[in-house]
Amino acid sequence: MRGRSSVPRATRPLTTLSGRDARGPEEHANSSATAAWQLDRFAGRARWRRRLVLILVLATTAVGLALMWRIVAARGPDILKPIFLPCFALLFAWIALSFWSGFLGFLLGLLRRHPVTLRRHGPADGPIPPLTERTAILIPVYNEDAEEVSGRISVMYRSLQDTGHLDTFDFFILSDTNKADLAREEESTYAGLRERLDAGPRLFYRRRPSNTGKKAGNVAEWVETRGHAYAFMIVLDADSLLHGDTMVRLAALMQANPHTGLIQTHTVPAGRETLFARALQFSSRLVGVLLSMGFSFWQTSESNYFGHNAILRVKAFAECCRLPVLSGRPPLGGEILSHDFVEAAFLRRGGWYCWMLPELRGSYEELPTNLLDYAVRDRRWMQGNLQHARLIGKPGLHPMSRLHLGLGIFAYLASPLWLAMLMLSSAMVVDQRITGDIFFGPTRTLFPQWPQYHWPEIHGLLGLTIGLLLGPKLLALILRFGSTRSARRFGGRIALMLSFVAETCFSTLLAPVMMLFHTTFLIRILAGSAVGWPPQARGDRGMDWRQALTRHIGHVLFGLAALVALGAIVPDYVPWILPVVIGLLLSVPLAVLSSRRTLGLAARRLRLFLTPEERAEATLAISH
């Protein structure tokens, strides 16, 4: 870990939890025209919304497929086309769904409409009603830095205290730590935290002797032993931060909606300072809420659960969310690793509504701070999501729950499909160059069959693909540019534009590297290689050159081989694959340099990748 401070780093960019909020004035609006905190009455009204999204996605996919068919119909070996075109259709539908969700989020933001109610004000606006039910705040930890976790809990406790509603909340630190030295440190640190906060019985610490069921088992054990005393539970991760006002509003919403089992907040990555983390934090902060609004619009009461920064009804969870142990051995059998999607599906199967409310701000988490840690986390998530293939057909699941499980699986199959499509298209181009144009086929004809290149279709498909990929980012940028105040929260219009361009270049270079990582992970999982769920690496960890070379040498060689082979056979095709190859060739310096905290701080001084949270922190520091 580099440059460790005596103050937990995760709390420093987010001190606005106990001080000045990072939200804009438009996000603090209180109105007597509030929808009286009602969500349940909007359930079951999404049929037309989902039909709209389905039509848009299918129409876009049909256009892309028609263009691609025109391009490949007269070129390349026919044996490859039945494989290539379905891969293309799946990937095109995938990016079309993301685009149209972002577009709907853009329209809602432009018109200032709530994604569920379609009104000016959401169900959580307005004065908070009296809270009569008790809420537990659960912080599962597993071999974590106790000082870091303690700092976050302190910030949240004081933020909640400032709301005047602390008396209806209790904090539970649920430890699965299995290292004796860390366990002793936990006991001492959390005892000191309780004393400093004068929390008394409002802050509990307990440690399980074994990590049975991992995080899901940790929470389930609390539900069985302590859950009967609480109506609701807010589930956090060890790196989570949640604003006190947001926690109070979550509890008020649950109290006012007796058929709701889950409300998920839109979680913003923040608090890390490497160049890698700051680029991803900027991208998520710019585009994430737009996508969340779009997804909330058509998912409504069948939204998903992301495992943390959400509130759940304890009774509903206890009744519905007992997870099965899958038959067989890991990686596809055994305990379910990605429990959150499954728990949301089981809640909805039990008749409970699940909502995503993007307007509930002040919800934060941390990101891995370098490319390798990011890939390691994806390796665990991929194994957990692939297990969902064994649950997607379970009887009684809502169709939207099956869709969530399917999308979670496809999120990691998309990379191997992309690689397959790239290799198939390259094979078709190489075959065309080797065999040449065939003017007379097996059927005798009087006139030759002249080659067809379809350049308008090629350019049209290229433009459509780029538009779908960059569309949500561009729409988010337009939304921010439309307001001077909003642009200023990202450092101003010039800084925002430069950050947008830099992040787009960075993500373009990163995409082929993650494509090969995901493909390798999939092969290993299908071969029977399993991973556990170790603690996530925290802190601004850098990578050295030797480590990066060891992990990325295969990527470099793959890119070099593709460049040399295609350059020798079809040099005209090289410019089309350069965006993929360049990322692979530069993967070693990309991984090392982006992991540097010094470069992240230098970018911040240049006003690159600034987020509203960082701007609020700087303003708070100046005012003090």
N, C-alpha and C positions, 0 to 999 in steps of 0.2 A: 504494500500500500504506500502511496506516495504522499508526502507532505501532510501527514496526519495532524489534525488540530486537537487541542484539548476540548473544544466545543464540538459535539457531534455534527459532522458536516451536513447530514441530511436535514437538520433543523435550521441551519443558517439561511438557506435560500427561501425558507418557508416560514420565517418568523412572523409573517403577516397573520398567522393563525391566532396569535395572541396580541397582534398590533394592528397595523393598517392592512386591510384586505386588498388582494391583487385584482379584485373584480372591478369592472367598470360601473359607472352610475346606473347604466341601463339594467344591470343585473341585480340592483338593490331595490327595484321598484316594488312598492307596496300599494295596493289598490283595494278599494272597497268592492271592486267588480270581480274579486277573486271567485274561483269556482268552489268555494267552501270546502277545500281540501278533499274533494271527491275524485277518486280514480275509478272505483269499481263500476260506476255507471257508464264509463266509456268502453268497457270490455265488450267484445263481440261486435264491434262496429268497423272491423278492419277488412271485411271481405272485399269491398270495392278498392281499397288501397292495395291489397295484395294482387288483385287482378290487374290493376294498373301497372304495377312493377313487373309482373309476369309478362304482360303484353310488350312493355318497353324492352325488357331483356331479350325476349324471343325475337322481336322484330329486329333489334340490333344484331343479334347473332345470325339471323337469317341473311341480313345484308352482308355481313362479313363473310359468311360461308359462301354466298353466291359469288362474291368477288374472288375469293380464294379458288372456288371451283373453276371459274373462268381462267384463272392464272395457270392452274396445274393441269387442266383437262387435256391440253394438247402437248404437255411437256412431261418428261420423266417417265419412268417405268410404271405401268398400270398396277403392278403388284404392291407398290408402296402406298398408293392413293387411298385404299380402304383403311389403312392404319393412320395415315397422316391427317385426313379430313376429320375423323372423330376427335382426335387429340386437339386439333385446332378449334373445333366447335365447343368443346368443354372449356378450354382456356379462354376463348372469346366470351362465352357466357359468364364466366367468373369475373372478368374485368368489367363486363357490361353491368353486372349487378352492383359492383362497387361504384361505378360511375353514376348510375341512376339514383342510387342511395345518396351519393354526394350531391347530385343535382337537386333532389328533393330537399335535402338539408339546406342547400343554398337558397331555394325559393322560400322556405320557412324562415330562414334568417333575414332575407331581404324584406319579406312581408311582416316580420316580427310576430310570427304565429307559433304557438306551442305545438310540438309534433303530435301530441296525443289529443288535446282538446281542440286544436286549430283556432284557438282564441288568442287574444292579446296577452292574457295572463294565464299562467299555469296553475295547477292544483296546489302548489306549495308556496304561492305568493301570499302576501298579506300577513296580518298579525298571527302569531302562533297561539293556538288554543291551549287551555290548561292541559298538562300531561297527567293522566291518572294511572297509566300503566308503567311498569318498571322495564328498563332496558339494560341488558348486559353488553359490555363492549369486550369482545374476545380478541386477544393478541396471542396467537400460537407462535412459539419460538422453538427453534431447534439448532443448538450450537451456535447461537448468534452472539454478537458483541453486546453484552448487557448494558454498557454505557450508552451505546448508540440507541438501543431500544428504549432505555430509560429517558433519554433526551426527547424522543418523539412522544412518549407517553406524557411527560411533563408538559409539553406544549399543548397537547390535546386536552389534558385535564384542566389546565388554566383557561384554555379557550372555551371549554364547556362551562367552567365556573363563571366566566364572564356573561354567559347567556342568562344566568339566574335559574337554570333548570338542572343543576348538578344533582339535586336530591333524588331524581328519578333514574339516575344512571350509576352503574357500578363497573369497574374495570377488572378484568380477569387476565392475568398473564399465565398462559397454559404452556408449560415447558415440556418438551420432549428431549431435552438435552441429555446426551449419554456420555459426556466427558466430565470426569469428576472435578477437574480444575475449573471448568466453565460453570458447572453446577454450583460450586462454592461461591464463585464470583457472582452468579445470578442471585443467590440468596442474600448475599451482603448488599449488592447494588439495589435490589428492589426493596429490601427493608429500609435502606437509606432513603429511597425515593418516597416511600410511604410516609416516612418521618418528615421529609422536607415539604411535602405537599400537605401534611397534616390530613392525609386521606382516611386514616383509620380503617373502618370496615368497607370503605368504597374501593379499595385496591387490594386484590387478592393475588396470591402467587401459589401455584401448585405445580409439582413436577411428577410426571408419570415415570415408572421404573423402566418401561419399554415403549418403543416407538410403534406400537401396533396400529396398523391402518394409516400411518403417517398423519398428515394434517387432518384429513377427513375423520380418522379414528380419534384424534385428539379432541376435535369439536364434538363428535358423537358421544364421547365419554363425559364431557361437560354437560351435554343435553340430558343424559341419563341420570347424572348425579346432582346437578344443580339447576337444570333448566326449568323445573317445575315452579321455581320462585319468580320467573321472569316471563313477560309476554313476548318480548322481542329480543333479538341479539344482533348486534352490529359486528360482523366478522371482518377482521383486518389481517394483513400480513405483517411480518416483523418490520418491513420498510414502509408501512402505510402511514399516512397522515390524513386526518379528517377534521375539517373545521367544526368547531362546537356548534355553530348555527346550523350547519348541514346535518349534524347528528340529531339535533332537536327537531328539525323539520322532517327528517326520516321517521322519527318516532311518532310525530304528529300525524303523518300520512298513514302509517300503519294503524294507528289508533282509530282514524276516521274511515278506514276501508277494511272491514272485517273479512272480506273474501280475498284480500291480497296476501300472498305468502312471501313475496320477495320484491324489493326495490333496489335496483342496481344504479349506482352513480356513474357518471362519466369520469374516469380516473385519468389524471394528467401526470405523465412522467416529469419529475423535477428533482433537483437537489444534487445532481452530479456535474462534474466540471471537466471531464476529458473531452477532447474534440469529438470523439465518437458519440458520447452520451449527449452532448449539447446539440449536435446536429439532429439526433433522433428526438430529443425533447422539443426542439423548435418545430420539427415536422409534425409531431403529434399535437402540439399546442395549436398549430395553425389549422390543421385539417381534421383532427380527431373529433372535435365537437360537431363539425359539419356532417361527418359520416354518422356519428351517434344520433344526431337529430333525424337524419334520413332513415336509419334503421329503426329508431323509435316510432317513426311515422307509420311504417307498414308492419312492424312486429307488435305494437301496442301491448296487449295483456299477455302475449306469449313471447316476451323478450328473454334474453339469456342471462346467465350468471357467470361472472368471471372469477369467483372464488374469494374475493375480498372487496373491501370498501362498499359493502352492501348491507342492508338490513333484512332479516328474515324473521318470520313468525315462528316462535319456538314450538308451539303446538303442531303447526303444519310440518315443520322439519322433522319432529319426532315421529309423526305418523307416517310420513311419506319417504323419507330420505335414508332409510337403511340400505346401504350399498351392498350388492352381492359380491362374492368372491368368484371370479371367473374360473371355469374349469381349465385345467392344463397349467403349464408352467409359463412364467414370464418369457418373452416380453408381451405376448398377447393374452396371457392368462394371469391368474393370481389377483392381487389387489388392484383396484382401479386407480390409476395414478391421476388422471385428469377428472377429478370428482365433480367439479363445478357444473359443467354442462349436464351431467347425469342428474345431479340434484335438482337443477331447474326443470329438467324433463319430468322427474318424478313428482315434483311439486305440482306441475301443470296437470299431470295425469291424475293427481288427487283432487283436482278441481280448484286449485289455488292459482290466482293470477300472478304473473311475473312481469314487472315493468322496468323499463330503462328510462330514467329522467335526466337528460343531459343538462338541464338548467340548474341542477343541484351542484353548485361549484364548491371549491375548497376541498377537493378530493385528490390526493396525491399518492404516488408510489415512486420507487426508484427503478432505473434501468440498469442492466449490465453495462459496464463502462468500457468494454473493449470487444472487438469482433469475436474473439475466441469464447469469452464468457457468454456472449449473446448466442453463439452457435450451440454451446453446451446446454443452455437453457432450452433452446429449440429441440435438442435431441430428447430431453425428458418429455417435453410437450408432445412431440411427435409420437413417442411410444404410447403415451396416455391417450392421445386422440385416436390412434389406430385401434386401440382397445374398444372404442365406441362402435366399431363395425359389428361387434358381437352383441351390442345392445340396441342398435337402431331398429331392429325388427321386433322388439319386445311388445307384447300386446298392450293396448290401452294408451300408448303414447299419442300425444297430440301431433298432427301433421307438422306443425311448426317446430316442435321439439325434434322430430326426425330430421327436419331441414337443418336445424342448428347442429345436430350431431354429424350430418353429412357434410356440411360446410366446414366443420372443424377437421374432419378427415381430409377433405379435398385441399384445405389450406396447405397441407404438407405433401399431397400428391401432385400439386400444381408444378412444383419445381422439377420432379422427374419427367412429368409430361412435357414441360417446356424443353428440357434437354432432349427428350425423344423427338420432339418436333424439329428442333434445330438439326439434329443428326439426320433425320429423314429428309428434310429439305436440302441439306448439303449433299446427301446421297443422290437425290434426284438431279441436282445441278451437275454433280460429277458424272453421273450416268449419261446425261445429255451431252456433256463435253466429249466423253469417250466414244459414244456411239454416233454422235453427230445427228444432223437432221435427216429424217427418213422421208423422202419425197414420194415413194411408192410403197404402200403397205402390202399385206398378204393378198388383198383383193385386187385384181387387175383393173386398173382405171386408165382412162384416156389422158387425164391431166394430172400433174403432180399435186401433192398436198404441201402447199407452201407453209413454212413455219410461222406461228403466230406468237407475238410477244405480249400483247395486251398491256402496254405501258400505262394507259389511263387507269385500268383496274389495279395495277401494282401501286401506283402513286395514291390512288384513292384508299386502298386498304391500309397502306402505310400511314396516311394522314388520320384515318379513322382510329387505328390502333393507338397512335400517339395521343390522340384526343381523349380516348377512353382512359389511358394510363395516367395522363397528366391533368385530365379534366377536373377531378376533385380538388387538386392543389391550386389550379388556376382559379377556380370558382371561389375557394377560400381566400385567395390573394385579392380577388376583386372585391369581396365582401369587406376585407380589412382596409383596402385602399379607399373605399367609399366613405370612410369616416376618419377624419384627422385624429380624433381621440383614440380610435382603435389602432390606427397605424402607429401612433406615438408609443403605445404600449409595447410594440415590437421594435422600438428604436427609431421610428420615423419611416417615411415611405422609401427613402433611398436605402437605408439599412435593411428594411424588409425585403425589397427587391433583390439586393445583393445576397441576402441570406437565402432567399428562395432559389436563386440560380445556383448558389454553392451547394445547397442541400440536394437539389435535383441532380447535379453532377455526381455528388457523393453517393447517393442512392443508386444511380445508374451503374457506377463502378462496383458497388456492393452486391447488386442483384445476382450477377453470374457466380460470384463466390458462394453466396447462400444457396444458389441452385445446386452446385456441386456438393456442398455440405449436406443438404437435404437428401440428395440422391444417394450419397454414401450412407447416411443414417438409415434410409429406407432399406437398402440392401442388407445392412447389418441386422436390422430388426427382423426382416423376413428370414434371415439365416439363423435366427434364434438368439442373437446377442441382446441381453437386457441390461438396463441401467437402473439404479435405485433412484432415490430422490434426496440427494445430499443437500446440505444448506447452500443457498445461493451465495456466490462470491459477492461481497459488499465492498464499498469503498472505491476510490479512483485508482484501480489497478492498471498499471502499465504492462506492456509486453516487450520483451527483449527480442533482438534480431534472431537469435538462435531458435527461440521458441516459435517465432513466426515462420521461420524458414522450415522448421520441422513439420508444422501443421499445414503449410501452404505450398510445399514443394510440388505436390501432386497437381495442384491447381495451375501452377506456373507451367509445368511440363505439358499438361493437357492443352492449355491455351497456345503454347509454343508449337506443339504438334499440329493442332488444327490450323494455325496460321501458315506454317511451312507447307503442309500437305495441300491445303486449298489454294495457297498462293502459287504453288508449282503447277497445279492442274487447271484451276479456274481463277486466274488472278482478278478477273472482273467481279468475282463474287466477294472478294476480300472486304471491300468497303461496307458491305451489308452485315458482316459479322464482326467488324471492328468494335462496336460498342460492347460486345460480349467478351471478345478476346482481350481487350485492353484491361478490363477489370481483373481478369485472371492473371495477366502478366504483371500487374501492379499490386497483386494481393498482399505480398510481403510488406512493402513499404506502406501500403494502405492500412494494414493491421497495426503496424508498429507506430506510425506517426499519429494515427487517429486515437491511439490509446494514451497519448501524452496529455497530462493535465496542463502542462505549461502552454501547449498549443491551444487548448480549450480556453484558458484564461486570456491568451493573446487575442483569440478571436473575439472574446467578450470585450476587450479593450477597443477593438476595431468595430464594435457594435454588430458583430455577426452572430447569428443564432440567438439573439436576445428573445426572452419570453416575458410576458407580463409579470410573472413571479420575480424574475431577476430585476426588472424595472422597479417593482414595488419595494424590493429589498434595498436597492440603491437609494430610493427616495426616503425610506425610513431611516437609513443610516445617515443621510445628509441632514434630515430634520432633527436627529439626535446629536 
